[in-house]
């Protein structure tokens, strides 16, 4: 079995806004919740590896990744709605 077959459902359960439990929230609220979760996981990872100096870098990278995903989703959703109104 390919590893992608194992990882895809796990990825979707967290990162896919149509599947994860945050789907019932509005996009801005879900985005904020994902940002808070990314900060939490950044702190956990930096504590686990024993370096508080890594927290800043990890937090910024998590924030950029989550923000990029939600900005892309918002642009795609807006484009889809715009094309539906034509």
N, CA, C and O atoms as CSV, one atom per row, in Angstrom:
chain,resi,resn,atom,element,x,y,z
A,1,UNK,N,N,0.846,-1.176,0.000
A,1,UNK,CA,C,0.000,0.000,0.000
A,1,UNK,C,C,0.897,1.247,0.000
A,1,UNK,O,O,1.880,1.327,0.736
A,2,UNK,N,N,0.532,2.201,-0.836
A,2,UNK,CA,C,1.305,3.431,-0.909
A,2,UNK,C,C,1.097,4.267,0.346
A,2,UNK,O,O,0.020,4.281,0.943
A,3,UNK,N,N,2.152,4.955,0.722
A,3,UNK,CA,C,2.061,5.811,1.915
A,3,UNK,C,C,1.087,6.963,1.693
A,3,UNK,O,O,0.472,7.445,2.644
A,4,UNK,N,N,0.940,7.411,0.440
A,4,UNK,CA,C,-0.004,8.509,0.168
A,4,UNK,C,C,-1.440,8.086,0.461
A,4,UNK,O,O,-2.263,8.914,0.852
A,5,UNK,N,N,-1.744,6.805,0.274
A,5,UNK,CA,C,-3.086,6.318,0.597
A,5,UNK,C,C,-3.357,6.369,2.096
A,5,UNK,O,O,-4.505,6.494,2.521
A,6,UNK,N,N,-2.301,6.271,2.891
A,6,UNK,CA,C,-2.448,6.349,4.341
A,6,UNK,C,C,-2.488,7.794,4.829
A,6,UNK,O,O,-3.221,8.122,5.761
A,7,UNK,N,N,-1.692,8.658,4.190
A,7,UNK,CA,C,-1.577,10.040,4.646
A,7,UNK,C,C,-2.715,10.946,4.172
A,7,UNK,O,O,-3.070,11.904,4.859
A,8,UNK,N,N,-3.286,10.651,3.008
A,8,UNK,CA,C,-4.311,11.535,2.460
A,8,UNK,C,C,-5.523,11.693,3.382
A,8,UNK,O,O,-5.953,12.826,3.603
A,9,UNK,N,N,-6.096,10.614,3.931
A,9,UNK,CA,C,-7.233,10.805,4.854
A,9,UNK,C,C,-6.853,11.593,6.109
A,9,UNK,O,O,-7.653,12.385,6.608
A,10,UNK,N,N,-5.642,11.381,6.619
A,10,UNK,CA,C,-5.192,12.129,7.804
A,10,UNK,C,C,-5.046,13.609,7.466
A,10,UNK,O,O,-5.468,14.472,8.236
A,11,UNK,N,N,-4.445,13.899,6.309
A,11,UNK,CA,C,-4.272,15.290,5.866
A,11,UNK,C,C,-5.638,15.953,5.703
A,11,UNK,O,O,-5.858,17.058,6.199
A,12,UNK,N,N,-6.547,15.285,5.015
A,12,UNK,CA,C,-7.879,15.855,4.786
A,12,UNK,C,C,-8.644,16.082,6.075
A,12,UNK,O,O,-9.382,17.060,6.188
A,13,UNK,N,N,-8.483,15.199,7.045
A,13,UNK,CA,C,-9.223,15.352,8.301
A,13,UNK,C,C,-8.816,16.602,9.059
A,13,UNK,O,O,-9.564,17.089,9.907
A,14,UNK,N,N,-7.631,17.126,8.760
A,14,UNK,CA,C,-7.163,18.341,9.425
A,14,UNK,C,C,-7.222,19.548,8.488
A,14,UNK,O,O,-7.737,20.599,8.872
A,15,UNK,N,N,-6.711,19.416,7.283
A,15,UNK,CA,C,-6.503,20.570,6.413
A,15,UNK,C,C,-7.622,20.838,5.406
A,15,UNK,O,O,-7.682,21.933,4.847
A,16,UNK,N,N,-8.491,19.892,5.164
A,16,UNK,CA,C,-9.569,20.098,4.209
A,16,UNK,C,C,-10.776,20.711,4.919
A,16,UNK,O,O,-11.390,20.078,5.778
A,17,UNK,N,N,-11.102,21.929,4.556
A,17,UNK,CA,C,-12.177,22.639,5.256
A,17,UNK,C,C,-13.559,22.061,4.976
A,17,UNK,O,O,-14.517,22.408,5.666
A,18,UNK,N,N,-13.682,21.195,3.987
A,18,UNK,CA,C,-14.965,20.537,3.732
A,18,UNK,C,C,-15.129,19.274,4.564
A,18,UNK,O,O,-16.227,18.723,4.645
A,19,UNK,N,N,-14.043,18.810,5.187
A,19,UNK,CA,C,-14.060,17.548,5.917
A,19,UNK,C,C,-13.859,17.750,7.422
A,19,UNK,O,O,-14.505,17.086,8.232
A,20,UNK,N,N,-12.967,18.662,7.790
A,20,UNK,CA,C,-12.624,18.780,9.212
A,20,UNK,C,C,-13.768,19.369,10.034
A,20,UNK,O,O,-14.695,19.953,9.472
A,21,UNK,N,N,-13.713,19.222,11.348
A,21,UNK,CA,C,-14.796,19.690,12.207
A,21,UNK,C,C,-15.049,21.197,12.177
A,21,UNK,O,O,-16.094,21.644,12.649
A,22,UNK,N,N,-14.129,21.986,11.639
A,22,UNK,CA,C,-14.329,23.434,11.565
A,22,UNK,C,C,-15.210,23.841,10.383
A,22,UNK,O,O,-15.460,25.029,10.184
A,23,UNK,N,N,-15.680,22.878,9.604
A,23,UNK,CA,C,-16.478,23.180,8.409
A,23,UNK,C,C,-17.780,23.908,8.735
A,23,UNK,O,O,-18.347,24.577,7.871
A,24,UNK,N,N,-18.257,23.784,9.974
A,24,UNK,CA,C,-19.511,24.446,10.329
A,24,UNK,C,C,-19.318,25.930,10.653
A,24,UNK,O,O,-20.293,26.676,10.749
A,25,UNK,N,N,-18.059,26.361,10.823
A,25,UNK,CA,C,-17.775,27.769,11.105
A,25,UNK,C,C,-17.629,28.562,9.812
A,25,UNK,O,O,-17.418,27.992,8.742
A,26,UNK,N,N,-17.742,29.879,9.925
A,26,UNK,CA,C,-17.480,30.732,8.765
A,26,UNK,C,C,-15.988,30.658,8.435
A,26,UNK,O,O,-15.180,30.256,9.273
A,27,UNK,N,N,-15.633,31.043,7.220
A,27,UNK,CA,C,-14.226,30.981,6.788
A,27,UNK,C,C,-13.318,31.800,7.707
A,27,UNK,O,O,-12.278,31.285,8.119
A,28,UNK,N,N,-13.656,33.057,8.053
A,28,UNK,CA,C,-12.756,33.805,8.943
A,28,UNK,C,C,-12.583,33.148,10.315
A,28,UNK,O,O,-11.485,33.143,10.871
A,29,UNK,N,N,-13.668,32.598,10.854
A,29,UNK,CA,C,-13.573,31.937,12.159
A,29,UNK,C,C,-12.734,30.674,12.064
A,29,UNK,O,O,-11.896,30.419,12.929
A,30,UNK,N,N,-12.952,29.882,11.023
A,30,UNK,CA,C,-12.156,28.668,10.831
A,30,UNK,C,C,-10.683,29.015,10.641
A,30,UNK,O,O,-9.805,28.323,11.158
A,31,UNK,N,N,-10.415,30.086,9.899
A,31,UNK,CA,C,-9.032,30.530,9.700
A,31,UNK,C,C,-8.384,30.874,11.042
A,31,UNK,O,O,-7.261,30.451,11.319
A,32,UNK,N,N,-9.082,31.629,11.862
A,32,UNK,CA,C,-8.537,32.018,13.171
A,32,UNK,C,C,-8.287,30.793,14.042
A,32,UNK,O,O,-7.263,30.708,14.719
A,33,UNK,N,N,-9.206,29.861,14.026
A,33,UNK,CA,C,-9.031,28.636,14.807
A,33,UNK,C,C,-7.812,27.852,14.321
A,33,UNK,O,O,-7.051,27.320,15.129
A,34,UNK,N,N,-7.626,27.782,12.994
A,34,UNK,CA,C,-6.457,27.082,12.449
A,34,UNK,C,C,-5.168,27.816,12.826
A,34,UNK,O,O,-4.155,27.178,13.114
A,35,UNK,N,N,-5.200,29.140,12.824
A,35,UNK,CA,C,-4.016,29.901,13.238
A,35,UNK,C,C,-3.677,29.615,14.703
A,35,UNK,O,O,-2.511,29.412,15.043
A,36,UNK,N,N,-4.688,29.599,15.561
A,36,UNK,CA,C,-4.458,29.306,16.978
A,36,UNK,C,C,-3.900,27.897,17.157
A,36,UNK,O,O,-2.986,27.683,17.954
A,37,UNK,N,N,-4.452,26.941,16.418
A,37,UNK,CA,C,-3.941,25.576,16.491
A,37,UNK,C,C,-2.501,25.493,15.996
A,37,UNK,O,O,-1.693,24.752,16.556
A,38,UNK,N,N,-2.177,26.250,14.947
A,38,UNK,CA,C,-0.793,26.212,14.439
A,38,UNK,C,C,0.184,26.799,15.455
A,38,UNK,O,O,1.296,26.294,15.607
A,39,UNK,N,N,-0.221,27.861,16.152
A,39,UNK,CA,C,0.631,28.420,17.213
A,39,UNK,C,C,0.816,27.410,18.341
A,39,UNK,O,O,1.913,27.259,18.878
A,40,UNK,N,N,-0.265,26.722,18.693
A,40,UNK,CA,C,-0.167,25.713,19.745
A,40,UNK,C,C,0.815,24.618,19.343
A,40,UNK,O,O,1.680,24.240,20.133
A,41,UNK,N,N,0.689,24.106,18.118
A,41,UNK,CA,C,1.589,23.040,17.681
A,41,UNK,C,C,3.023,23.521,17.529
A,41,UNK,O,O,3.958,22.753,17.749
A,42,UNK,N,N,3.208,24.776,17.157
A,42,UNK,CA,C,4.563,25.340,17.110
A,42,UNK,C,C,5.195,25.311,18.495
A,42,UNK,O,O,6.361,24.946,18.646
A,43,UNK,N,N,4.423,25.697,19.503
A,43,UNK,CA,C,4.926,25.680,20.883
A,43,UNK,C,C,5.237,24.256,21.327
A,43,UNK,O,O,6.271,24.006,21.948
A,44,UNK,N,N,4.343,23.326,21.009
A,44,UNK,CA,C,4.569,21.936,21.393
A,44,UNK,C,C,5.836,21.393,20.751
A,44,UNK,O,O,6.648,20.765,21.430
A,45,UNK,N,N,6.020,21.624,19.446
A,45,UNK,CA,C,7.216,21.119,18.769
A,45,UNK,C,C,8.486,21.730,19.335
A,45,UNK,O,O,9.486,21.033,19.502
A,46,UNK,N,N,8.460,23.026,19.632
A,46,UNK,CA,C,9.674,23.653,20.167
A,46,UNK,C,C,9.986,23.144,21.572
A,46,UNK,O,O,11.157,23.005,21.926
A,47,UNK,N,N,8.970,22.865,22.373
A,47,UNK,CA,C,9.198,22.305,23.707
A,47,UNK,C,C,9.729,20.882,23.606
A,47,UNK,O,O,10.633,20.495,24.346
A,48,UNK,N,N,9.159,20.100,22.678
A,48,UNK,CA,C,9.589,18.711,22.507
A,48,UNK,C,C,11.067,18.632,22.107
A,48,UNK,O,O,11.801,17.778,22.603
A,49,UNK,N,N,11.497,19.523,21.213
A,49,UNK,CA,C,12.901,19.463,20.811
A,49,UNK,C,C,13.798,20.219,21.782
A,49,UNK,O,O,15.019,20.236,21.627
A,50,UNK,N,N,13.192,20.837,22.771
A,50,UNK,CA,C,13.955,21.458,23.844
A,50,UNK,C,C,14.559,22.805,23.530
A,50,UNK,O,O,15.550,23.202,24.143
A,51,UNK,N,N,13.978,23.507,22.589
A,51,UNK,CA,C,14.546,24.800,22.238
A,51,UNK,C,C,13.447,25.846,22.084
A,51,UNK,O,O,12.626,25.779,21.169
A,52,UNK,N,N,13.451,26.801,22.990
A,52,UNK,CA,C,12.492,27.895,22.884
A,52,UNK,C,C,12.859,28.833,21.741
A,52,UNK,O,O,12.004,29.564,21.241
A,53,UNK,N,N,14.125,28.819,21.323
A,53,UNK,CA,C,14.560,29.676,20.217
A,53,UNK,C,C,13.902,29.258,18.904
A,53,UNK,O,O,13.736,30.078,18.001
A,54,UNK,N,N,13.531,27.996,18.801
A,54,UNK,CA,C,12.918,27.489,17.579
A,54,UNK,C,C,11.453,27.904,17.483
A,54,UNK,O,O,10.883,27.893,16.392
A,55,UNK,N,N,10.840,28.266,18.594
A,55,UNK,CA,C,9.416,28.585,18.598
A,55,UNK,C,C,9.073,29.685,17.610
A,55,UNK,O,O,8.114,29.548,16.850
A,56,UNK,N,N,9.819,30.751,17.602
A,56,UNK,CA,C,9.515,31.878,16.704
A,56,UNK,C,C,9.525,31.461,15.250
A,56,UNK,O,O,8.606,31.790,14.499
A,57,UNK,N,N,10.547,30.745,14.852
A,57,UNK,CA,C,10.651,30.286,13.471
A,57,UNK,C,C,9.516,29.325,13.155
A,57,UNK,O,O,8.869,29.446,12.115
A,58,UNK,N,N,9.276,28.389,14.030
A,58,UNK,CA,C,8.208,27.405,13.817
A,58,UNK,C,C,6.849,28.076,13.760
A,58,UNK,O,O,6.032,27.743,12.902
A,59,UNK,N,N,6.594,29.013,14.658
A,59,UNK,CA,C,5.298,29.705,14.690
A,59,UNK,C,C,5.082,30.504,13.410
A,59,UNK,O,O,3.989,30.483,12.843
A,60,UNK,N,N,6.096,31.192,12.961
A,60,UNK,CA,C,5.969,31.995,11.737
A,60,UNK,C,C,5.730,31.098,10.528
A,60,UNK,O,O,4.880,31.392,9.688
A,61,UNK,N,N,6.476,30.011,10.445
A,61,UNK,CA,C,6.279,29.098,9.315
A,61,UNK,C,C,4.887,28.470,9.328
A,61,UNK,O,O,4.247,28.368,8.282
A,62,UNK,N,N,4.415,28.049,10.499
A,62,UNK,CA,C,3.066,27.497,10.595
A,62,UNK,C,C,2.026,28.550,10.196
A,62,UNK,O,O,1.079,28.252,9.468
A,63,UNK,N,N,2.211,29.772,10.675
A,63,UNK,CA,C,1.274,30.837,10.371
A,63,UNK,C,C,1.238,31.100,8.856
A,63,UNK,O,O,0.163,31.274,8.282
A,64,UNK,N,N,2.395,31.129,8.225
A,64,UNK,CA,C,2.445,31.375,6.785
A,64,UNK,C,C,1.786,30.248,5.998
A,64,UNK,O,O,1.066,30.504,5.033
A,65,UNK,N,N,2.026,29.016,6.398
A,65,UNK,CA,C,1.429,27.875,5.695
A,65,UNK,C,C,-0.088,27.896,5.822
A,65,UNK,O,O,-0.799,27.750,4.828
A,66,UNK,N,N,-0.585,28.078,7.043
A,66,UNK,CA,C,-2.037,28.084,7.250
A,66,UNK,C,C,-2.672,29.289,6.548
A,66,UNK,O,O,-3.725,29.156,5.925
A,67,UNK,N,N,-2.048,30.444,6.643
A,67,UNK,CA,C,-2.581,31.633,5.977
A,67,UNK,C,C,-2.601,31.427,4.464
A,67,UNK,O,O,-3.576,31.788,3.805
A,68,UNK,N,N,-1.549,30.860,3.915
A,68,UNK,CA,C,-1.500,30.590,2.480
A,68,UNK,C,C,-2.601,29.654,2.028
A,68,UNK,O,O,-3.214,29.870,0.983
A,69,UNK,N,N,-2.853,28.623,2.803
A,69,UNK,CA,C,-3.916,27.668,2.463
A,69,UNK,C,C,-5.274,28.357,2.480
A,69,UNK,O,O,-6.069,28.171,1.559
A,70,UNK,N,N,-5.551,29.146,3.505
A,70,UNK,CA,C,-6.850,29.792,3.603
A,70,UNK,C,C,-7.014,30.926,2.593
A,70,UNK,O,O,-8.119,31.139,2.093
A,71,UNK,N,N,-5.956,31.649,2.286
A,71,UNK,CA,C,-6.044,32.700,1.264
A,71,UNK,C,C,-6.332,32.065,-0.092
A,71,UNK,O,O,-7.179,32.544,-0.846
A,72,UNK,N,N,-5.617,30.979,-0.394
A,72,UNK,CA,C,-5.856,30.273,-1.652
A,72,UNK,C,C,-7.287,29.771,-1.712
A,72,UNK,O,O,-7.954,29.933,-2.734
A,73,UNK,N,N,-7.766,29.169,-0.646
A,73,UNK,CA,C,-9.143,28.676,-0.598
A,73,UNK,C,C,-10.126,29.829,-0.821
A,73,UNK,O,O,-11.080,29.688,-1.586
A,74,UNK,N,N,-9.902,30.956,-0.165
A,74,UNK,CA,C,-10.813,32.097,-0.286
A,74,UNK,C,C,-10.841,32.643,-1.709
A,74,UNK,O,O,-11.903,32.984,-2.228
A,75,UNK,N,N,-9.672,32.725,-2.336
A,75,UNK,CA,C,-9.612,33.203,-3.719
A,75,UNK,C,C,-10.349,32.240,-4.639
A,75,UNK,O,O,-11.130,32.673,-5.486
A,76,UNK,N,N,-10.112,30.941,-4.486
A,76,UNK,CA,C,-10.788,29.946,-5.313
A,76,UNK,C,C,-12.300,29.992,-5.092
A,76,UNK,O,O,-13.069,29.917,-6.050
A,77,UNK,N,N,-12.721,30.113,-3.851
A,77,UNK,CA,C,-14.152,30.159,-3.525
A,77,UNK,C,C,-14.791,31.407,-4.136
A,77,UNK,O,O,-15.886,31.328,-4.693
A,78,UNK,N,N,-14.120,32.556,-4.037
A,78,UNK,CA,C,-14.640,33.795,-4.622
A,78,UNK,C,C,-14.736,33.676,-6.137
A,78,UNK,O,O,-15.719,34.111,-6.736
A,79,UNK,N,N,-13.720,33.090,-6.753
A,79,UNK,CA,C,-13.731,32.918,-8.211
A,79,UNK,C,C,-14.857,31.985,-8.624
A,79,UNK,O,O,-15.512,32.216,-9.640
A,80,UNK,N,N,-15.086,30.951,-7.859
A,80,UNK,CA,C,-16.172,30.007,-8.155
A,80,UNK,C,C,-17.525,30.693,-8.053
A,80,UNK,O,O,-18.390,30.487,-8.904
A,81,UNK,N,N,-17.715,31.507,-7.019
A,81,UNK,CA,C,-18.973,32.235,-6.846
A,81,UNK,C,C,-19.163,33.267,-7.944
A,81,UNK,O,O,-20.274,33.467,-8.436
A,82,UNK,N,N,-18.049,33.937,-8.333
A,82,UNK,CA,C,-18.114,34.952,-9.387
A,82,UNK,C,C,-18.503,34.314,-10.712
A,82,UNK,O,O,-19.335,34.857,-11.440
A,83,UNK,N,N,-17.913,33.170,-11.033
A,83,UNK,CA,C,-18.207,32.519,-12.303
A,83,UNK,C,C,-19.638,31.970,-12.319
A,83,UNK,O,O,-20.242,31.845,-13.385
A,84,UNK,N,N,-20.175,31.645,-11.152
A,84,UNK,CA,C,-21.551,31.158,-11.059
A,84,UNK,C,C,-22.575,32.252,-11.268
A,84,UNK,O,O,-23.714,31.962,-11.636
A,85,UNK,N,N,-22.195,33.524,-11.040
A,85,UNK,CA,C,-23.111,34.659,-11.182
A,85,UNK,C,C,-23.149,35.187,-12.601
A,85,UNK,O,O,-23.993,36.024,-12.921
A,86,UNK,N,N,-22.268,34.727,-13.448
A,86,UNK,CA,C,-22.210,35.222,-14.826
A,86,UNK,C,C,-23.322,34.671,-15.647
A,86,UNK,O,O,-23.428,34.983,-16.834
